[in-house]
Amino acid sequence: SETRVQALSKSNAWMEIKQNTDGSYVISTSYAGDVILTKDCTIGYTKEGDVAVVPISMSNSLILTYDRSTGGFADIKTRNADNSLSGTGAYCESITVSKGSKALVITLYKETGKHKRED
């Protein structure tokens, strides 16, 4: 929610979920300090139209941005060698955080830029 507010008020706001070498996850944003998440869970995401969950790893992060003109999600971004971002053409539909037999799914709504948590 905070990333969306920042994106609508400042251009180029983004949020990235990536994995550290120790297995923990970190959420980075263009506007605030990093948040370190526990390493005893797994995080993945689904792309629009796909059913398979793409795991977030050290070599595959998830970068979310917003379209300032609509307030909706922009396509998933990738980080280039020069640290700039490029679009992939694919949209993120959901983020799944799993720990043991429990899973939390966050559904993303492309058109509105909103999300819904489902336990």
C-alpha positions as CSV (number, residue, x, y, z in Angstrom):
1,S,0.0,0.0,0.0
2,E,2.8,2.4,0.9
3,T,4.6,1.7,-2.4
4,R,1.4,2.6,-4.3
5,V,1.0,5.9,-2.4
6,Q,4.7,6.7,-3.1
7,A,4.4,5.7,-6.8
8,L,1.3,7.9,-7.3
9,S,3.0,10.9,-5.6
10,K,6.6,10.4,-6.9
11,S,7.6,8.9,-10.2
12,N,9.6,5.6,-10.3
13,A,8.7,4.2,-6.9
14,W,9.2,0.5,-6.7
15,M,9.2,-2.5,-4.2
16,E,11.6,-5.5,-4.6
17,I,11.4,-8.8,-2.8
18,K,14.7,-10.7,-3.0
19,Q,16.5,-13.5,-1.2
20,N,19.8,-13.0,0.6
21,T,22.7,-15.5,0.6
22,D,21.7,-16.7,4.1
23,G,18.2,-17.7,2.8
24,S,16.4,-14.8,4.4
25,Y,14.3,-12.5,2.3
26,V,14.5,-8.7,2.1
27,I,11.9,-6.2,0.9
28,S,13.6,-3.1,-0.5
29,T,11.8,0.0,-1.8
30,S,12.9,3.1,-3.6
31,Y,11.8,5.3,-0.7
32,A,12.6,3.6,2.6
33,G,15.1,1.2,4.4
34,D,15.1,-2.5,3.8
35,V,12.9,-4.9,5.8
36,I,14.5,-8.3,6.5
37,L,12.1,-11.3,6.6
38,T,12.7,-14.6,8.3
39,K,14.5,-17.4,6.4
40,D,12.2,-20.2,7.5
41,C,9.6,-19.5,4.9
42,T,9.5,-19.5,1.1
43,I,8.1,-16.7,-1.1
44,G,7.0,-17.0,-4.7
45,Y,4.6,-15.3,-7.2
46,T,2.4,-16.1,-10.1
47,K,2.4,-14.3,-13.4
48,E,-0.8,-13.3,-15.2
49,G,-2.3,-16.4,-16.8
50,D,0.1,-18.9,-15.2
51,V,-0.7,-21.4,-12.5
52,A,2.9,-22.3,-11.5
53,V,4.5,-20.4,-8.7
54,V,7.8,-18.7,-9.5
55,P,10.1,-19.0,-6.5
56,I,11.9,-15.8,-5.4
57,S,15.6,-16.6,-5.1
58,M,19.0,-14.9,-5.2
59,S,18.9,-14.9,-9.0
60,N,15.1,-14.1,-9.3
61,S,13.6,-11.2,-7.4
62,L,10.2,-9.7,-7.8
63,I,10.0,-5.9,-8.6
64,L,6.6,-4.3,-8.4
65,T,5.8,-0.8,-9.7
66,Y,2.7,1.2,-10.5
67,D,1.3,3.0,-13.5
68,R,0.9,6.6,-12.3
69,S,-1.7,7.4,-14.9
70,T,-4.1,4.7,-13.8
71,G,-3.0,3.7,-10.2
72,G,-2.9,0.1,-11.4
73,F,0.1,-2.2,-11.3
74,A,2.7,-1.9,-14.0
75,D,4.2,-5.1,-15.4
76,I,6.9,-7.0,-13.4
77,K,10.3,-5.3,-13.7
78,T,13.8,-6.8,-13.9
79,R,17.0,-5.2,-12.8
80,N,19.6,-4.5,-15.5
81,A,23.4,-4.6,-15.1
82,D,23.4,-0.8,-14.6
83,N,20.8,-1.1,-11.9
84,S,18.0,0.4,-14.0
85,L,14.6,-1.4,-14.3
86,S,13.1,-2.9,-17.5
87,G,9.5,-4.2,-18.0
88,T,8.9,-7.8,-18.7
89,G,5.4,-7.5,-20.2
90,A,4.0,-9.9,-17.6
91,Y,1.9,-8.9,-14.6
92,C,2.0,-10.4,-11.1
93,E,-1.3,-11.9,-10.0
94,S,-0.3,-13.1,-6.5
95,I,2.4,-13.5,-4.0
96,T,2.6,-16.6,-1.8
97,V,4.4,-16.9,1.5
98,S,4.6,-20.5,2.8
99,K,5.9,-21.9,6.0
100,G,5.4,-25.6,6.6
101,S,1.8,-26.5,5.7
102,K,0.5,-22.9,6.0
103,A,0.4,-20.4,3.2
104,L,-0.5,-16.8,2.9
105,V,-1.6,-15.6,-0.5
106,I,-1.7,-11.9,-1.5
107,T,-3.8,-11.4,-4.6
108,L,-2.9,-8.4,-6.7
109,Y,-5.5,-6.6,-8.8
110,K,-3.7,-5.2,-11.9
111,E,-6.3,-2.6,-12.9
112,T,-6.7,-0.9,-9.5
113,G,-3.2,-1.5,-7.9
114,K,-4.9,-2.9,-4.8
115,H,-4.3,-6.2,-3.0
116,K,-6.1,-8.7,-0.8
117,R,-4.6,-11.0,1.8
118,E,-6.0,-14.5,2.0
119,D,-4.9,-16.8,4.8
